[in-house]
Amino acid sequence: MRFDDKIIFITGGGSGLGRECALRWAEAGGTVVVTDLVEKRAADVAAEINTKGGTAVAIRVDVAREAEVAAAVEEAAVHQSGGTWSPREMFLARPS
C-alpha cells in the first residue's frame, strides 16, 4: 500500500510505536508530521526520515493540552503545503 500525496500527524512519534509508524508511513511515500512532548525526539525522527529521502517535519506538542494540539495541526498544515491543505484534509487523507 502506498501513501503518496498523503499526510499523517503522529503523536508520540519521537519514540516507540509512534516512531516506527512514522518511519513506515514515510517508507510508503507519505509525508509525516512527527509530534512529541520532547522536541529533540521528534526532530531526530523527522531528520531520519528526511535523510532517507522522505518528507517530515517535527513539532513539539503536549497532547494533554487541546490548544497545543490545535496549534500544531495548523502549523503542520501551513508548513507542509504552504497553506493549501486544511487540517481537516490532513485527517481525512486515506491510503490509495
N, C-alpha and C positions, 0 to 999 in steps of 0.2 A: 504494500500500500504506500502510495506517495502522498506527501503533504505540500507539494509545490503550491505557491501562492496562498498558503495558509499561515496564520499567526496563532501561537499559543502563549498564554500568560500562565506561567508556572509559579505557584507559591512554594516556598521551601525548596527552590531549585538549586540552592547552593551546596546541598549535600544529600546523601542517601538516595531514596527513591526519586525525589524531585530532580536531583542531578541526573540520574540515569534516564528519566523521562525526557529531560531537556536534550541530552546527548542523542537519544534515539530519534526524537522528533526532528532534530537538525539533520541527522544522517538520512532521514527520509525526505529531506528537501524543505522542511518547514522553517519559518522564522520563529525564533524563540525570545520571549521576554522572560528573563530569569530574575525572579524576585526572591529575596531572602531578608531575614531580620539582620543578618550580618552582611554588610555591603561587600566586604572583601570576598566572601564565599561566592556571592552572586557574580561579582566581577571576574573571578577566576574561572567559573564555568562558562560565562559568556566569552571570555578570551579564548578558552579552549575550543569552543565552537567556531569562533571567527578564524582562529589559526588553521583549523581543518577545512576552511573554505565555506563554512556555513554563515548564517546571519543571526546575530544575537545581540541583545542589549541587557545590561544589568540595572536593576532598580532596587534600592533598599526600601522595604516596606514591612510594617508590623501589621499583619492581617487581623489582629485584635482591634485595630483602630480603623473604623469604617472610612473615615476621611482620608487616611493614608492610602487605603486601597483604591478609593475613587480617584485620588490624585495620581497614583501610579498608573492606573488604566488610561487616564487622559494623557499622561506623559508618554506612555508607550505608543498610543495611537498617533500622536504627533511625531514622535521620534521615528517610528517605523515606516511611516508612509508620507511624511511631510504634511500630515493633517488630512489626508484623503480617506482614511479608514476611520470609521466611528468606533467607539468602544463596543457598541452592540454588534457590529460586523465582526470584530475580533472574536467575541464569544460565540458567535453563530457559525464560525468557519467550520466546515465539515470536511473530512478526508474525501479525496476523489478516487 
